[in-house]
Amino acid sequence: MDNTAQIDYWNGAAGQKWVRDADRLDKMLRPFLDAVMDAAKPKAGEVVTDIGCGGGALSLAVAGKGAIATGVDVSEPLIEVARRRAAVSAPGTRFVVADASEWTPEAAADLIVSRFGVMFFADPVRAFANIRKGAAPGGRLAFVCWRPLAENEWALAPIIAAMPFLREAPKPPEPGAPGPFAFGQREHIDRILTEAGWKDVRISPWDGQIELPGATAPETAEFMLEIGPLSRTISEQGLDPEKIKAALVARVEGLADAEGRTRLKAATWIVEATA
Ligand SMILES: C[S@@+](CC[C@H](N)C(=O)[O-])C[C@H]1O[C@@H](n2cnc3c(N)ncnc32)[C@H](O)[C@@H]1O
């Protein structure tokens, strides 16, 4: 099993969308960065690896605490974004284009972190065993991942609104298949980390809200069409997003609060372990 399909995905149109939306996504995902930082508590001088770092927001936050951060990601366009950002705010931070399931760091990490970057491995046990080998003895692991789609209103609401336009209801992913919700089940995460040799595995629910980007309902609807599970379904089923947009705009208008903001429930796990 290799990660070719995900590597192609994150270097293709999806990676380009994440590049275009990098700043809006970071604003939207900021609460989860704070949640990982609270769990990870990076200290000045620590060597830290950020797995699936994307545009590098978490690596840069860790560097802001005085740690020596390296971000690893398979996506060349997203690593370019991360390097551009680091040049301005944290020039000592390194970013590497590599598959985290095979990559070996130059220095063993005291701390390994990730915001939504560890659910895409074809063989997660092998990947987390390799990640553990890159940790110093007693090194800490702290990451955030999504709980199941059904608990994540921000991802489910757009799919429900678009349902009349889909060729078929989106198929639930094969159990264990890589994807944003692959780590939805607590027992699954516990088994993967334990088989990969991690100790003291702690998995805690963390509930928050996502404020979807967009100053107007049509802008928020466009974002829903661009990023997230609905966007994946549209490309898998070869649909015309324009035909779905009006239904999404109506749904967003129904969901928005008095100030016009669309804030929806987000359900995650904060996962911690020791090498
Ligand atoms: C949902 S994005 C999260 C990006 C970033 N952590 C953030 O919070 O903005 C998932 C990231 O994981 C990366 N990724 C997927 N498979 C990977 C692998 N095998 N090794 C390293 N990175 C991977 C993708 O390229 C993508 O940037």
The ligand as an SDF file (V2000), in Angstrom:
LIG
                    3D

 27 29  0  0  0  0  0  0  0  0999 V2000
   -6.4360   18.7880    5.7540 C   0  0  0  0  0  0  0  0  0  0  0  0
   -4.8540   19.2800    5.2550 S   0  0  0  0  0  0  0  0  0  0  0  0
   -4.2280   20.0470    6.7290 C   0  0  0  0  0  0  0  0  0  0  0  0
   -3.0800   20.9740    6.4660 C   0  0  0  0  0  0  0  0  0  0  0  0
   -2.5340   21.7210    7.6880 C   0  0  0  0  0  0  0  0  0  0  0  0
   -2.0960   20.8190    8.7330 N   0  0  0  0  0  0  0  0  0  0  0  0
   -3.5210   22.7200    8.2120 C   0  0  0  0  0  0  0  0  0  0  0  0
   -4.0790   22.4940    9.3010 O   0  0  0  0  0  0  0  0  0  0  0  0
   -3.7520   23.7330    7.5340 O   0  0  0  0  0  0  0  0  0  0  0  0
   -3.9900   17.7160    5.2330 C   0  0  0  0  0  0  0  0  0  0  0  0
   -2.5380   17.8250    4.8340 C   0  0  0  0  0  0  0  0  0  0  0  0
   -1.9170   16.5250    4.9690 O   0  0  0  0  0  0  0  0  0  0  0  0
   -0.9840   16.3820    3.9190 C   0  0  0  0  0  0  0  0  0  0  0  0
   -0.6660   14.9600    3.7290 N   0  0  0  0  0  0  0  0  0  0  0  0
   -1.4740   13.9750    3.2470 C   0  0  0  0  0  0  0  0  0  0  0  0
   -0.8180   12.8000    3.2140 N   0  0  0  0  0  0  0  0  0  0  0  0
    0.4280   13.0410    3.7080 C   0  0  0  0  0  0  0  0  0  0  0  0
    1.5950   12.2090    3.9230 C   0  0  0  0  0  0  0  0  0  0  0  0
    1.5990   10.9030    3.6310 N   0  0  0  0  0  0  0  0  0  0  0  0
    2.7190   12.7920    4.4280 N   0  0  0  0  0  0  0  0  0  0  0  0
    2.7520   14.1230    4.7120 C   0  0  0  0  0  0  0  0  0  0  0  0
    1.6780   14.9480    4.5090 N   0  0  0  0  0  0  0  0  0  0  0  0
    0.5440   14.4070    4.0340 C   0  0  0  0  0  0  0  0  0  0  0  0
   -1.6890   17.0400    2.7310 C   0  0  0  0  0  0  0  0  0  0  0  0
   -0.8030   17.3680    1.6830 O   0  0  0  0  0  0  0  0  0  0  0  0
   -2.3300   18.2650    3.3910 C   0  0  0  0  0  0  0  0  0  0  0  0
   -1.4970   19.3870    3.3440 O   0  0  0  0  0  0  0  0  0  0  0  0
  1  2  1  0
  2  3  1  0
  2 10  1  0
  3  4  1  0
  4  5  1  0
  5  6  1  0
  5  7  1  0
  7  8  2  0
  7  9  1  0
 10 11  1  0
 11 12  1  0
 11 26  1  0
 12 13  1  0
 13 14  1  0
 13 24  1  0
 14 15  1  0
 14 23  1  0
 15 16  2  0
 16 17  1  0
 17 18  1  0
 17 23  2  0
 18 19  1  0
 18 20  2  0
 20 21  1  0
 21 22  2  0
 22 23  1  0
 24 25  1  0
 24 26  1  0
 26 27  1  0
M  CHG  2   2   1   9  -1
M  END
$$$$
